[in-house]
Amino acid sequence: MCGKFDLWIPRSPLPQQLRLHRRRTGLKLTGIGLDSLGRQDKMGISAVLCLCAASLAVAGKGIEGAGVVRSLVFSAESSTDYVTVTPQKPLSLGAFTLCLRLATELRHTRREIILFAYRTQNFDELNLWREYDGRIGLYMSSAGGVIFEMPTLGALQTHLCISWESSSGATTVFFDGRRSLTKIYQKNHHVRSGGIVIIGQDPDDYLGSFDYDQSFVGEISDINLWSKVLPDNVIREMANTGKTSQNGDVIDWSEANLETTGRVDIVQRVLESSEKR
Ligand SMILES: [Ca+2]
């Protein structure tokens, strides 16, 4: 099974009245009839089914060898394409560090992009965004976010981390290993378990109400989540070497089960040669 997918694939962007920017209010796209979208694309449907099967063949658990990392490629904007990530343990967190590597050619002046979404039934528990203006934003428990001025994301890979600790509220971003200023956010908060981790879409309900204009387009990989604040030197080493020196205890990208829905390709990136000289 490929999981949930819609049986229509519009070639063109959704009608303007449906492309509402929103984060905490849902617009149930699966409830929209074909007439309102204009047409049904049967070619598109069979392509999705085929790609879905191909992607799942390389998804799954424990497939990475030494020096090889899985990488997710989202080739086009959509409200249908995403990957669910099964964590190693529940996201019940009083502190965390989230790291990932990504590249996107979506211009920062164009729109926002969801980079990581963890949602429980009623709340965006831990969501990371590239904002409309290119800044990086963290949102927890559907509250207002904490936003950082950052260099522009582009086609060249960026190693991005964000860490947070509850008792102090200290929140810090690391951009290619360089540490930002510290901001205070959601002091004494706790990230709750029972949700679902999604890459590629922003869910406005538990697993749905996706927005074409918030989808991720580009390549994203090496998504690790730790239940603690990592030391600066560990993050700096991962950024400088291109390799994750210690995997996350909450999400371990080398082990996490990935389930694709829609047009997402999983490619294997070889970070270093295994051949002896
Ligand atoms: Ca949304």
Boltz pocket constraint, residues with backbone or C-beta under 6 A from the ligand:
constraints:
  - pocket:
      binder: B
      contacts: [[A, 22], [A, 23], [A, 24], [A, 25], [A, 202], [A, 203], [A, 204], [A, 209], [A, 210], [A, 211], [A, 214]]
      max_distance: 6.0
